[in-house]
Amino acid sequence: MKRIRLLFLLILLPFISPSQTLQVLADYLKINATANDPLYTTYAATIARSRLYGDKAYKMDYYSDCRPVTYSSDHAGSMFALWKIDEVVVMNTGEYFKKPVIKYSFPDMMVMEYEPFRGIHVTETFLVYSSTLAVVNMEVRNTDRIPHELAIYPILQLGNDSLEIKGYDEAHDGYVTNRYESPYRLISSLKTDYPYLLHTRDFFTSNQRVCSYGGYSGSITDFYDRIKTDYYSDKKNDSLNHLKEGFVDFIALQLKKRLRPGETADFRYMRGVQSQKELPDSLFAEASKMKPIFLKTFLEDNFMLYRNIPRITFRTTAEKLVYLGSFNLVRGCMYPASGKTKYNFYSFSRNPLWGWGHGHQVLHESLSMLSYAYLDALSAEGSQRVYMEQQDSSGLIAYRHGPRGKQDYPHKNMPTTSAPFFSWINWEVYGVSKDKQFLKEAYASGTKYVHWLMKNRDANGDGTFEWGPYGIIENVRDWYNAVFQVSAERYLDVDKEDISDELECLDLTLMVIKEEKCLAKMAAVLGKTEESREWMNLAEKTSGLVNKRMWDDSTGFYYSVNKKDYSFKFMTRDLKRQEIIGFLALWAGVAPKDRAEKLITALTDTTRFWRKYGVPTLSATDPWYSPYVDYCCKWNGPVWLLWDYMVYDGLKEYGYNDISHKLAGKMILCASTQLSKNHNFWESFSPDNEVLNCPPNYIWDSILAKLLIEEYTAKPEK
């Protein structure tokens, strides 16, 4: 009945007035999230106001009792505000009369409410206006029966004594500081031959006349002591030190207002960032423009951005927050066209930022487009067109594409591609957009790519496929791979430690089959009946070879095989190591029904794959299995959500709806547990425990939005 009402509403929506439409959207998108709710809290500028270099995104901490509400940018410090109300200094959210509740959260902005003191109600809006400017607006209302004296102290903190005050600009009423931003990253450092900002300028200002300002070294607790003052001292003075030069840990502004009962005032502070090589006038001008602007306009823009997503009536608040957070994640990774592409593109993460994932797309990350298409189908198509635009004349889609052009990492005189999900993604995007022109272009490009794979990844022409010489990145499954790596220790000598080019590889072969089947569907829609039949024949022929060569009946599982003799041995090594890729035979539609049943037996075995937080990349009974996520890129146990989604998709295709539903529950629990703890998505997750050390806020976790759409539109099991 709820779905009928939702469908009725969607039909009527075009006929509702704009104000009614906005209210309908606002009601659906309101979340009322408290500290322990699974809310994603990273924010980046919207596409139109983003740039690849000098881009600042922010992580919001509203949930730590020992801190103020804080907005932190990777390697660029934090900003927050302290409150002084009638001589009472309120520093941390744990002291607030009413703690923050997030009302709305979008890719570039957030709206929360809280009360730092009885009778002082605050609506705080945070907006990352552009890659260079972030805004915090506090609408403060006195709900008490008596007046209150307010002093608010916005603070920009770097915390390592390397924030250099260059002066206080009286004309623009703000602090100007310099700092050095290191390109070093734990996982992957930024390349200094690209124009990343290293020597930066900050501008810290407010929308009203600043009463006082200062720069300080030491802790925020020391600053608390400074602004608290001695109530009984005859030298009482709450002015800041007006420091105009020197190195400090943080800078502070002071804003004041006496609020009568029922009176409301706006306090707004802003942080701008630019290269020291740029003229400060541009930063001053952008900040000046934003001082009077009504931020509700940006909120309404976000309501309209989300107008096309399926408005699901969720069973739990956690599901809804994961759903909306997944869209926020993928949208927040998008950049406008620049450099060598005329289409919008994404980076793996906006905050934190690391070198390997910045500035280029890779096909396995592009599986995030399966979700993103529901939010902005045109933008999702644009992201896929980056590959088409830069596709080599030979048909190759290289490992990475983006504003710096294609990067194919040649090895042994052969270029490197990526896991071929290209036509599957395009078919899924078309399923949302219904754009025939996009489908036509995607079909032509996908055809050339599969022909390239047939020529270059089936070197012996036997119908099944091998990864290229640089397989350790090409096959996606980088490190601690039980089959492709020669030893349990991690080395990066490609030729010694990766044998994926010396096997007939199950994963690549299944991916090619999936591509062929998707091309068959495209051809059918485009009226190319004969070509559709040819693609299906190819897929069926290759499926037959998989079932002949790669199935082991004694263990009931699919494996890669030695390309010389199709045995499950490579030198002295046993290739029968049960990995998640065995279940991709369901996703590619290759497994006969009796073999599918055996795969289900393995999948639902709690000693092997059926773990608390999803399906691990390697069976828990394998000697290489580890449930610990202590670095990036590990494939000997961690859960990678988009691979679990492929297992989920295969289960549905074979009609195992009850099992797919249970797997979806594990995946949502996996993400919501982390979002509740630390409000991040992660590159990978532990199948068994809750502590992680790997790159956070990875774009492909946005696949969960697609998962939830599938869950709530699934047909009943027969």
PLY file of the C-alpha trace (Angstrom):
ply
format ascii 1.0
element vertex 718
property float x
property float y
property float z
element edge 717
property int vertex1
property int vertex2
end_header
0.00 0.00 0.00
2.88 2.36 0.83
4.41 1.76 -2.59
1.06 2.55 -4.25
0.89 5.86 -2.38
4.50 6.64 -3.37
3.77 5.91 -7.04
0.67 8.11 -6.89
2.75 10.93 -5.41
5.41 10.60 -8.12
2.71 10.83 -10.81
1.25 13.97 -9.23
4.58 15.68 -8.51
4.87 17.50 -11.88
1.45 19.09 -11.27
2.27 20.33 -7.75
3.35 23.97 -7.34
7.10 24.65 -6.87
6.68 25.50 -3.18
4.66 22.33 -2.59
7.25 20.30 -4.51
10.05 21.70 -2.34
8.11 20.91 0.81
7.50 17.32 -0.31
11.22 16.91 -1.00
12.20 18.65 2.24
9.97 16.35 4.28
11.46 13.24 2.69
15.07 14.40 2.98
14.87 15.48 6.64
16.92 13.07 8.76
17.13 14.30 12.41
20.41 12.44 12.99
22.04 12.38 16.42
25.65 11.55 17.34
25.37 7.76 17.11
23.31 7.60 13.92
25.05 6.26 10.77
25.49 9.64 9.11
28.16 10.34 6.49
29.67 13.74 7.35
32.14 14.71 4.61
31.32 17.72 2.43
32.77 19.09 -0.81
31.82 21.85 -3.23
29.23 21.12 -5.88
30.50 20.27 -9.37
30.08 23.73 -10.89
32.23 25.40 -8.19
34.91 22.71 -7.86
38.42 22.52 -9.24
40.89 19.65 -9.30
43.84 21.44 -7.71
43.58 23.58 -4.60
40.35 21.82 -3.68
39.29 21.73 -0.03
36.62 19.39 1.32
35.76 18.96 5.01
34.89 16.28 7.54
32.41 17.44 10.19
32.66 16.17 13.77
29.43 16.84 15.64
29.54 13.64 17.67
32.63 13.89 19.90
31.72 15.17 23.36
35.29 16.38 23.90
35.31 18.78 20.91
33.30 21.70 19.56
31.41 21.15 16.31
34.47 20.95 14.05
35.10 21.08 10.31
38.46 19.56 9.29
40.16 19.52 5.90
42.82 16.93 5.15
46.30 18.36 5.91
44.77 21.85 6.19
43.60 22.17 9.78
40.20 22.63 11.42
37.73 25.38 12.11
35.15 25.65 14.88
33.57 28.17 17.25
33.52 28.56 21.03
30.61 30.17 22.87
30.57 32.66 25.71
27.10 33.33 27.07
26.71 35.70 30.03
30.34 35.01 31.06
29.86 31.23 30.79
32.26 29.71 28.24
30.91 26.63 26.45
33.63 24.80 24.56
32.66 21.19 23.75
29.43 19.60 22.56
29.39 17.41 25.66
28.65 20.59 27.63
25.77 21.75 25.42
22.32 22.08 26.94
20.98 20.24 23.87
23.44 18.39 21.63
23.50 18.77 17.84
20.83 17.12 15.72
21.48 17.09 11.98
18.34 18.07 10.09
19.68 17.88 6.54
22.91 16.57 5.04
23.88 16.89 1.38
27.11 16.57 -0.63
28.10 20.21 -0.11
26.17 21.34 2.97
24.61 20.47 6.29
21.97 22.01 8.59
21.92 21.23 12.33
20.21 22.49 15.46
21.50 22.62 19.03
21.41 24.70 22.22
24.78 25.51 23.79
22.94 27.14 26.72
19.37 27.14 27.99
17.34 29.60 25.96
19.91 29.93 23.15
18.70 28.01 20.09
21.14 27.68 17.18
20.51 26.61 13.60
23.96 26.06 12.12
24.47 25.71 8.37
27.76 24.56 6.90
28.33 25.09 3.18
31.40 24.25 1.12
30.62 26.96 -1.38
33.60 26.29 -3.65
36.91 24.45 -3.68
38.37 27.61 -2.11
35.68 28.84 0.31
33.71 27.24 3.17
31.01 29.01 5.19
29.58 28.43 8.68
26.39 30.32 9.48
24.86 30.30 12.96
21.34 31.63 13.25
20.97 32.28 16.98
17.57 32.85 18.59
16.95 33.86 22.19
14.00 31.71 23.31
14.40 32.84 26.92
12.45 35.50 28.84
15.59 37.49 29.63
18.29 39.06 27.44
21.65 37.31 26.96
25.09 38.64 26.15
26.75 36.54 23.42
30.36 36.33 22.37
31.29 33.83 19.66
34.90 32.92 18.89
35.45 31.38 15.41
38.82 29.62 15.35
41.08 28.30 12.56
43.55 25.81 14.02
46.52 24.14 12.35
48.03 22.94 15.59
51.70 22.56 14.66
53.03 26.10 15.03
53.38 26.56 11.27
50.42 28.90 10.67
52.09 32.20 9.82
50.09 35.37 10.36
50.80 37.79 7.51
48.50 40.48 8.81
44.95 41.50 9.58
43.29 43.04 6.53
41.23 45.90 7.97
39.54 46.66 4.66
38.15 43.13 4.33
37.99 42.53 8.10
39.83 39.22 8.23
43.05 37.42 9.08
45.50 36.57 6.29
47.84 33.65 7.01
50.32 31.46 5.15
51.19 27.80 5.66
52.91 24.87 3.97
50.80 21.85 3.02
52.80 18.64 2.65
52.09 16.39 -0.36
53.05 13.34 1.72
50.28 10.79 2.35
50.49 7.49 4.20
48.85 5.51 1.39
49.82 7.45 -1.74
51.53 10.85 -1.81
50.56 13.64 -4.20
52.87 14.07 -7.18
54.61 17.41 -7.05
54.83 17.60 -10.85
51.09 18.33 -10.78
49.94 21.77 -9.54
48.83 20.79 -6.04
48.89 23.66 -3.56
51.92 23.39 -1.28
52.40 27.01 -0.20
48.93 28.24 0.67
47.20 31.40 1.83
44.19 31.36 4.18
41.66 34.14 4.72
39.52 33.92 7.86
36.69 36.42 8.14
33.10 37.08 9.22
29.94 38.63 7.84
29.86 41.27 10.59
32.38 43.67 12.03
34.91 41.72 14.10
35.12 43.02 17.66
38.58 41.61 18.27
41.06 39.10 16.84
44.17 37.24 17.91
46.74 34.56 17.22
47.93 32.04 19.80
50.24 29.12 20.44
49.31 26.35 22.79
46.09 24.42 23.30
42.45 25.41 23.02
42.21 24.78 26.76
44.73 27.60 27.23
42.53 29.79 25.06
39.52 28.86 27.20
41.41 30.18 30.21
42.18 33.37 28.30
38.62 34.21 27.27
37.08 33.07 30.54
39.07 35.69 32.56
38.89 36.19 36.29
35.40 37.37 37.19
36.65 39.32 40.22
39.74 40.85 38.61
39.92 44.62 38.40
41.95 44.13 35.18
39.20 42.17 33.47
39.50 42.52 29.66
38.08 40.12 27.10
39.87 41.60 24.09
42.10 39.26 22.06
45.78 40.01 21.47
45.50 41.57 17.98
48.61 39.69 16.81
49.54 40.75 13.28
52.59 38.63 12.51
54.39 35.48 13.57
53.87 31.73 13.73
50.96 30.40 15.79
48.89 27.27 16.36
45.57 28.98 15.75
43.88 32.27 15.03
40.60 33.50 16.50
37.95 36.14 15.83
35.55 37.61 18.36
31.93 38.42 17.46
29.48 39.96 19.96
25.76 40.61 20.23
23.22 41.29 22.97
20.06 39.30 22.23
16.75 40.39 23.67
13.99 37.79 24.31
12.66 36.53 20.96
15.43 38.25 19.00
17.45 36.43 16.30
20.92 37.19 14.97
23.14 35.64 12.31
26.83 34.97 12.95
28.75 33.83 9.90
32.42 32.97 9.56
34.30 31.87 6.47
37.58 30.22 5.57
39.11 30.76 2.14
42.15 28.93 0.75
44.33 29.69 -2.27
47.88 29.38 -3.54
50.30 32.05 -2.42
51.01 32.54 -6.13
47.43 33.76 -6.66
46.38 37.33 -6.00
44.47 37.62 -2.71
41.92 39.95 -4.31
40.07 36.99 -5.84
39.73 35.35 -2.43
38.60 38.61 -0.82
36.00 39.09 -3.55
34.58 35.57 -3.19
34.34 35.96 0.58
32.70 39.40 0.24
30.11 37.95 -2.14
29.22 35.23 0.34
28.87 37.47 3.40
25.25 38.56 2.70
23.98 35.61 0.62
20.88 33.77 1.86
22.00 30.14 2.30
18.49 28.70 2.04
18.87 28.98 -1.75
21.64 26.37 -1.66
19.47 24.10 0.49
16.63 24.32 -2.02
19.07 23.54 -4.83
19.92 20.32 -3.01
16.26 19.45 -2.58
15.88 19.70 -6.34
19.10 17.74 -6.97
17.52 14.82 -5.10
14.12 15.05 -6.76
14.74 12.05 -9.05
15.98 9.46 -6.56
13.48 6.71 -5.67
11.74 7.90 -2.50
11.72 4.62 -0.62
9.82 4.10 2.62
12.55 2.41 4.63
12.03 -0.03 7.46
14.82 1.53 9.53
16.43 4.94 9.97
19.85 3.33 9.40
18.83 2.20 5.91
17.67 5.69 4.99
20.87 7.30 6.26
23.05 4.80 4.38
20.94 5.39 1.25
21.22 9.18 1.32
24.85 9.03 2.46
25.72 6.83 -0.51
24.41 9.46 -2.91
26.25 12.18 -0.96
29.46 10.17 -1.24
29.41 9.73 -5.01
28.18 13.24 -5.79
30.81 14.67 -3.47
33.56 13.01 -5.55
32.57 14.68 -8.83
34.54 17.42 -10.61
33.69 19.50 -13.69
35.37 18.97 -17.04
38.98 20.12 -17.13
42.31 19.33 -18.72
42.08 16.66 -21.39
38.42 15.78 -20.90
35.30 17.74 -21.82
33.14 15.68 -19.42
32.71 15.67 -15.68
34.77 13.05 -13.86
35.40 11.82 -10.31
38.22 11.23 -7.87
38.13 8.31 -5.45
37.85 10.66 -2.46
37.70 14.42 -1.87
38.60 14.30 1.83
40.98 12.78 2.67
42.85 13.18 -0.61
45.55 10.79 -1.74
47.57 10.66 -4.93
46.59 7.32 -6.45
42.90 8.09 -6.28
42.96 11.70 -7.41
42.19 12.98 -10.85
41.47 9.83 -12.78
38.71 7.29 -13.19
39.13 3.50 -13.17
36.41 1.13 -14.37
35.93 -0.70 -11.09
35.41 2.62 -9.25
32.96 3.56 -12.00
30.58 0.93 -10.69
29.52 3.81 -8.45
27.68 5.11 -11.53
25.10 2.34 -11.00
23.88 4.37 -8.02
24.77 7.84 -9.25
22.58 7.50 -12.34
19.49 7.71 -10.10
20.67 11.07 -8.75
22.00 12.63 -11.97
21.84 10.39 -15.03
23.33 13.00 -17.36
26.36 13.41 -15.10
26.77 9.62 -14.83
26.72 9.39 -18.62
29.33 12.15 -18.77
31.62 10.20 -16.47
31.34 7.15 -18.73
31.95 9.29 -21.81
35.39 10.15 -20.41
36.37 6.58 -21.32
34.78 6.80 -24.77
36.43 10.15 -25.48
39.91 8.89 -24.55
39.59 5.32 -25.84
42.58 4.30 -27.93
42.06 3.77 -31.66
42.90 0.10 -31.06
39.85 -0.19 -28.79
41.83 -0.15 -25.53
40.27 1.47 -22.49
43.33 2.12 -20.36
43.74 1.60 -16.65
42.97 5.25 -15.88
41.29 8.12 -17.70
40.61 11.71 -16.77
41.86 15.29 -16.97
45.44 14.18 -17.49
44.44 11.86 -20.33
44.74 8.09 -20.49
47.32 6.31 -18.38
48.01 2.77 -19.58
51.15 1.90 -17.54
52.88 -0.19 -20.23
54.75 -3.26 -19.05
56.62 -5.71 -21.28
55.59 -3.51 -24.23
51.92 -4.05 -23.44
49.46 -1.45 -22.12
47.42 -2.02 -18.99
43.64 -1.99 -18.90
41.30 -2.44 -15.93
38.61 -4.87 -14.87
36.18 -4.69 -17.84
32.92 -3.53 -16.29
32.42 -0.92 -19.02
29.36 -2.19 -20.89
27.68 -3.46 -17.71
27.91 0.04 -16.24
26.64 1.62 -19.47
23.71 -0.78 -19.65
22.73 -0.03 -16.05
23.03 3.74 -16.60
20.88 3.47 -19.71
18.31 1.55 -17.65
17.82 4.75 -15.65
18.36 7.46 -18.26
16.67 5.75 -21.25
18.98 7.85 -23.43
19.22 6.07 -26.80
22.01 8.32 -28.07
24.14 7.44 -25.06
23.34 3.76 -25.61
24.37 4.00 -29.24
27.73 5.57 -28.36
28.26 3.13 -25.49
27.57 0.15 -27.73
30.09 1.29 -30.35
32.75 1.91 -27.71
32.01 -1.31 -25.80
32.22 -3.35 -29.01
35.69 -2.00 -29.77
36.82 -2.66 -26.21
35.71 -6.29 -26.12
37.37 -6.90 -29.47
40.57 -5.45 -27.97
40.25 -7.82 -24.99
39.76 -10.79 -27.31
42.90 -9.87 -29.22
45.11 -8.87 -26.29
43.86 -10.81 -23.26
43.43 -14.18 -24.94
47.01 -14.53 -26.09
46.74 -18.23 -26.97
43.34 -17.86 -28.64
41.73 -20.61 -26.58
38.57 -18.65 -25.70
39.32 -17.91 -22.03
41.28 -14.92 -20.78
44.49 -13.95 -18.97
45.28 -10.67 -17.25
48.07 -8.55 -18.75
51.70 -8.44 -17.62
50.93 -5.67 -15.11
48.24 -7.83 -13.60
48.81 -6.75 -10.03
46.89 -3.53 -10.77
44.96 -4.62 -13.85
43.07 -7.37 -12.02
42.06 -4.91 -9.26
42.82 -7.47 -6.54
46.14 -5.90 -5.67
47.82 -7.41 -2.61
47.67 -10.61 -0.54
45.95 -12.42 -3.38
46.01 -16.11 -2.53
46.05 -17.27 -6.18
47.91 -14.62 -8.15
50.74 -13.97 -5.72
53.58 -16.45 -5.42
54.22 -15.90 -1.70
52.28 -14.83 1.35
54.64 -11.91 1.92
53.80 -8.74 0.04
56.34 -7.70 -2.58
55.84 -5.33 -5.46
58.05 -7.05 -8.01
55.37 -7.59 -10.62
57.13 -10.30 -12.61
58.12 -12.36 -9.57
55.09 -11.87 -7.36
52.11 -11.91 -9.72
51.18 -14.81 -12.00
47.80 -13.56 -13.26
49.19 -13.35 -16.81
50.21 -17.01 -16.63
46.76 -18.39 -15.82
43.42 -18.69 -17.57
41.73 -16.34 -15.14
38.23 -17.01 -13.89
37.45 -13.42 -12.90
38.47 -11.82 -16.22
36.72 -14.50 -18.26
33.47 -14.01 -16.33
33.75 -10.24 -16.75
34.14 -10.61 -20.53
31.07 -12.87 -20.61
29.09 -10.23 -18.72
30.27 -7.57 -21.17
29.18 -9.71 -24.12
25.74 -10.27 -22.61
25.31 -6.55 -21.97
26.35 -5.76 -25.54
23.76 -8.28 -26.70
21.08 -6.39 -24.76
22.24 -3.07 -26.16
22.23 -4.39 -29.70
18.69 -5.69 -29.25
17.44 -2.29 -28.07
19.24 -0.59 -30.96
17.58 -2.92 -33.48
20.78 -4.83 -34.28
19.18 -8.25 -34.01
21.89 -10.24 -35.72
24.66 -8.60 -33.69
22.71 -9.29 -30.51
22.51 -12.96 -31.44
26.24 -13.05 -32.18
27.11 -11.56 -28.80
24.92 -14.08 -27.00
26.50 -16.93 -28.94
29.96 -15.72 -27.93
28.88 -15.47 -24.28
27.40 -18.97 -24.33
30.49 -20.41 -25.99
32.80 -18.84 -23.40
30.46 -19.95 -20.61
30.80 -23.49 -21.85
34.59 -23.24 -21.66
34.39 -21.92 -18.09
32.23 -24.86 -17.05
34.54 -27.29 -18.83
37.88 -25.94 -17.60
37.33 -24.01 -14.38
34.85 -26.07 -12.36
36.10 -28.58 -9.80
33.37 -31.03 -8.87
35.19 -32.44 -5.85
35.12 -29.05 -4.07
32.03 -27.63 -5.77
33.71 -24.39 -6.83
35.16 -22.42 -9.78
38.88 -21.56 -9.99
41.47 -20.09 -12.33
43.61 -22.67 -14.13
47.09 -23.04 -15.57
46.92 -21.75 -19.16
49.30 -24.45 -20.41
47.31 -27.53 -19.42
44.12 -26.20 -17.71
45.12 -27.92 -14.48
44.54 -26.56 -11.00
48.31 -26.51 -10.47
50.92 -23.85 -11.19
54.37 -25.31 -10.67
53.98 -26.77 -7.16
51.09 -24.50 -6.15
47.48 -25.56 -5.75
45.19 -23.06 -7.49
42.10 -24.36 -5.74
41.87 -21.47 -3.27
38.26 -20.42 -2.73
37.90 -16.69 -3.43
34.88 -14.44 -3.84
35.37 -14.54 -7.61
33.96 -18.09 -7.66
30.53 -16.58 -6.97
30.80 -14.27 -9.98
29.71 -17.30 -12.02
26.24 -16.40 -10.70
26.65 -12.72 -11.54
27.73 -13.59 -15.11
24.97 -16.21 -15.44
27.43 -19.00 -16.20
26.70 -21.63 -13.54
24.19 -24.39 -14.36
21.50 -24.81 -11.72
23.12 -27.82 -10.03
26.45 -26.02 -9.76
24.72 -22.89 -8.51
23.35 -24.97 -5.64
26.86 -26.06 -4.71
28.04 -22.45 -4.81
25.21 -21.51 -2.46
26.35 -24.23 -0.07
29.83 -22.67 0.00
28.48 -19.13 0.23
26.21 -19.77 3.22
28.81 -21.79 5.12
29.60 -19.68 8.20
33.07 -21.22 8.45
33.91 -20.01 4.96
32.05 -17.04 3.45
28.89 -16.27 5.43
30.43 -13.82 7.91
28.90 -11.11 10.11
29.63 -8.16 7.80
29.39 -9.79 4.40
31.25 -12.09 2.04
35.06 -11.93 2.47
37.38 -11.96 -0.50
38.90 -15.28 0.64
37.41 -18.25 2.46
37.94 -18.07 6.20
39.28 -21.63 6.06
42.15 -20.64 3.77
45.55 -20.38 5.52
46.04 -16.87 4.08
42.70 -15.61 5.44
42.87 -12.53 7.64
39.86 -10.57 8.96
42.06 -7.57 9.80
41.96 -4.40 7.71
45.29 -2.81 8.59
46.18 -1.16 5.27
44.76 -0.55 1.82
44.19 -2.98 -1.04
44.07 -6.34 0.77
42.32 -9.33 -0.81
42.88 -12.07 1.73
39.74 -11.57 3.77
38.42 -7.99 3.84
34.93 -7.25 2.51
34.77 -5.04 -0.60
31.18 -3.87 -0.89
30.92 -3.63 -4.65
32.15 -7.22 -5.06
29.58 -8.26 -2.48
27.04 -6.38 -4.59
27.99 -8.54 -7.59
27.37 -11.63 -5.46
24.03 -10.12 -4.42
23.16 -9.40 -8.06
23.97 -12.98 -9.04
21.83 -14.39 -6.23
18.87 -12.37 -7.47
19.43 -13.47 -11.05
19.20 -17.09 -9.95
16.13 -16.48 -7.78
17.82 -16.84 -4.39
15.93 -13.84 -3.08
15.91 -14.85 0.56
19.69 -15.29 0.61
20.27 -12.09 -1.36
18.09 -10.23 1.14
20.16 -11.57 4.04
23.38 -10.60 2.27
22.01 -7.08 1.74
21.37 -6.91 5.49
24.98 -7.84 6.21
26.26 -5.18 3.82
24.07 -2.46 5.32
25.12 -3.53 8.82
28.76 -3.40 7.68
28.51 0.22 6.49
26.11 1.49 9.16
28.32 0.13 11.96
31.24 2.22 10.72
29.10 5.27 9.95
27.76 5.16 13.50
31.27 4.86 14.96
33.27 7.30 12.84
30.88 8.62 10.15
33.08 7.42 7.28
32.68 5.01 4.42
35.81 2.87 3.83
37.70 1.26 0.98
37.19 -2.18 2.54
35.73 -3.61 5.73
36.50 -6.43 8.11
34.15 -9.40 7.74
34.41 -10.17 11.46
35.27 -7.09 13.51
34.78 -3.33 13.72
38.27 -1.76 13.75
39.69 -0.58 10.40
42.89 1.04 9.10
42.46 1.72 5.38
41.54 4.66 3.12
38.22 6.24 4.19
35.41 7.71 2.10
36.01 5.57 -0.96
33.61 6.34 -3.84
32.57 2.80 -4.64
30.74 2.27 -1.33
28.01 4.34 -2.98
26.91 1.03 -4.56
24.80 0.65 -1.41
22.22 3.08 -2.82
21.77 0.74 -5.79
21.56 -2.21 -3.38
18.76 -0.57 -1.41
16.86 0.37 -4.57
17.08 -3.27 -5.64
15.95 -4.43 -2.19
12.84 -2.27 -2.17
11.83 -2.93 -5.78
12.50 -6.68 -5.76
9.82 -9.01 -7.02
8.45 -11.50 -4.45
10.14 -14.89 -4.46
8.24 -17.48 -6.46
0 1
1 2
2 3
3 4
4 5
5 6
6 7
7 8
8 9
9 10
10 11
11 12
12 13
13 14
14 15
15 16
16 17
17 18
18 19
19 20
20 21
21 22
22 23
23 24
24 25
25 26
26 27
27 28
28 29
29 30
30 31
31 32
32 33
33 34
34 35
35 36
36 37
37 38
38 39
39 40
40 41
41 42
42 43
43 44
44 45
45 46
46 47
47 48
48 49
49 50
50 51
51 52
52 53
53 54
54 55
55 56
56 57
57 58
58 59
59 60
60 61
61 62
62 63
63 64
64 65
65 66
66 67
67 68
68 69
69 70
70 71
71 72
72 73
73 74
74 75
75 76
76 77
77 78
78 79
79 80
80 81
81 82
82 83
83 84
84 85
85 86
86 87
87 88
88 89
89 90
90 91
91 92
92 93
93 94
94 95
95 96
96 97
97 98
98 99
99 100
100 101
101 102
102 103
103 104
104 105
105 106
106 107
107 108
108 109
109 110
110 111
111 112
112 113
113 114
114 115
115 116
116 117
117 118
118 119
119 120
120 121
121 122
122 123
123 124
124 125
125 126
126 127
127 128
128 129
129 130
130 131
131 132
132 133
133 134
134 135
135 136
136 137
137 138
138 139
139 140
140 141
141 142
142 143
143 144
144 145
145 146
146 147
147 148
148 149
149 150
150 151
151 152
152 153
153 154
154 155
155 156
156 157
157 158
158 159
159 160
160 161
161 162
162 163
163 164
164 165
165 166
166 167
167 168
168 169
169 170
170 171
171 172
172 173
173 174
174 175
175 176
176 177
177 178
178 179
179 180
180 181
181 182
182 183
183 184
184 185
185 186
186 187
187 188
188 189
189 190
190 191
191 192
192 193
193 194
194 195
195 196
196 197
197 198
198 199
199 200
200 201
201 202
202 203
203 204
204 205
205 206
206 207
207 208
208 209
209 210
210 211
211 212
212 213
213 214
214 215
215 216
216 217
217 218
218 219
219 220
220 221
221 222
222 223
223 224
224 225
225 226
226 227
227 228
228 229
229 230
230 231
231 232
232 233
233 234
234 235
235 236
236 237
237 238
238 239
239 240
240 241
241 242
242 243
243 244
244 245
245 246
246 247
247 248
248 249
249 250
250 251
251 252
252 253
253 254
254 255
255 256
256 257
257 258
258 259
259 260
260 261
261 262
262 263
263 264
264 265
265 266
266 267
267 268
268 269
269 270
270 271
271 272
272 273
273 274
274 275
275 276
276 277
277 278
278 279
279 280
280 281
281 282
282 283
283 284
284 285
285 286
286 287
287 288
288 289
289 290
290 291
291 292
292 293
293 294
294 295
295 296
296 297
297 298
298 299
299 300
300 301
301 302
302 303
303 304
304 305
305 306
306 307
307 308
308 309
309 310
310 311
311 312
312 313
313 314
314 315
315 316
316 317
317 318
318 319
319 320
320 321
321 322
322 323
323 324
324 325
325 326
326 327
327 328
328 329
329 330
330 331
331 332
332 333
333 334
334 335
335 336
336 337
337 338
338 339
339 340
340 341
341 342
342 343
343 344
344 345
345 346
346 347
347 348
348 349
349 350
350 351
351 352
352 353
353 354
354 355
355 356
356 357
357 358
358 359
359 360
360 361
361 362
362 363
363 364
364 365
365 366
366 367
367 368
368 369
369 370
370 371
371 372
372 373
373 374
374 375
375 376
376 377
377 378
378 379
379 380
380 381
381 382
382 383
383 384
384 385
385 386
386 387
387 388
388 389
389 390
390 391
391 392
392 393
393 394
394 395
395 396
396 397
397 398
398 399
399 400
400 401
401 402
402 403
403 404
404 405
405 406
406 407
407 408
408 409
409 410
410 411
411 412
412 413
413 414
414 415
415 416
416 417
417 418
418 419
419 420
420 421
421 422
422 423
423 424
424 425
425 426
426 427
427 428
428 429
429 430
430 431
431 432
432 433
433 434
434 435
435 436
436 437
437 438
438 439
439 440
440 441
441 442
442 443
443 444
444 445
445 446
446 447
447 448
448 449
449 450
450 451
451 452
452 453
453 454
454 455
455 456
456 457
457 458
458 459
459 460
460 461
461 462
462 463
463 464
464 465
465 466
466 467
467 468
468 469
469 470
470 471
471 472
472 473
473 474
474 475
475 476
476 477
477 478
478 479
479 480
480 481
481 482
482 483
483 484
484 485
485 486
486 487
487 488
488 489
489 490
490 491
491 492
492 493
493 494
494 495
495 496
496 497
497 498
498 499
499 500
500 501
501 502
502 503
503 504
504 505
505 506
506 507
507 508
508 509
509 510
510 511
511 512
512 513
513 514
514 515
515 516
516 517
517 518
518 519
519 520
520 521
521 522
522 523
523 524
524 525
525 526
526 527
527 528
528 529
529 530
530 531
531 532
532 533
533 534
534 535
535 536
536 537
537 538
538 539
539 540
540 541
541 542
542 543
543 544
544 545
545 546
546 547
547 548
548 549
549 550
550 551
551 552
552 553
553 554
554 555
555 556
556 557
557 558
558 559
559 560
560 561
561 562
562 563
563 564
564 565
565 566
566 567
567 568
568 569
569 570
570 571
571 572
572 573
573 574
574 575
575 576
576 577
577 578
578 579
579 580
580 581
581 582
582 583
583 584
584 585
585 586
586 587
587 588
588 589
589 590
590 591
591 592
592 593
593 594
594 595
595 596
596 597
597 598
598 599
599 600
600 601
601 602
602 603
603 604
604 605
605 606
606 607
607 608
608 609
609 610
610 611
611 612
612 613
613 614
614 615
615 616
616 617
617 618
618 619
619 620
620 621
621 622
622 623
623 624
624 625
625 626
626 627
627 628
628 629
629 630
630 631
631 632
632 633
633 634
634 635
635 636
636 637
637 638
638 639
639 640
640 641
641 642
642 643
643 644
644 645
645 646
646 647
647 648
648 649
649 650
650 651
651 652
652 653
653 654
654 655
655 656
656 657
657 658
658 659
659 660
660 661
661 662
662 663
663 664
664 665
665 666
666 667
667 668
668 669
669 670
670 671
671 672
672 673
673 674
674 675
675 676
676 677
677 678
678 679
679 680
680 681
681 682
682 683
683 684
684 685
685 686
686 687
687 688
688 689
689 690
690 691
691 692
692 693
693 694
694 695
695 696
696 697
697 698
698 699
699 700
700 701
701 702
702 703
703 704
704 705
705 706
706 707
707 708
708 709
709 710
710 711
711 712
712 713
713 714
714 715
715 716
716 717
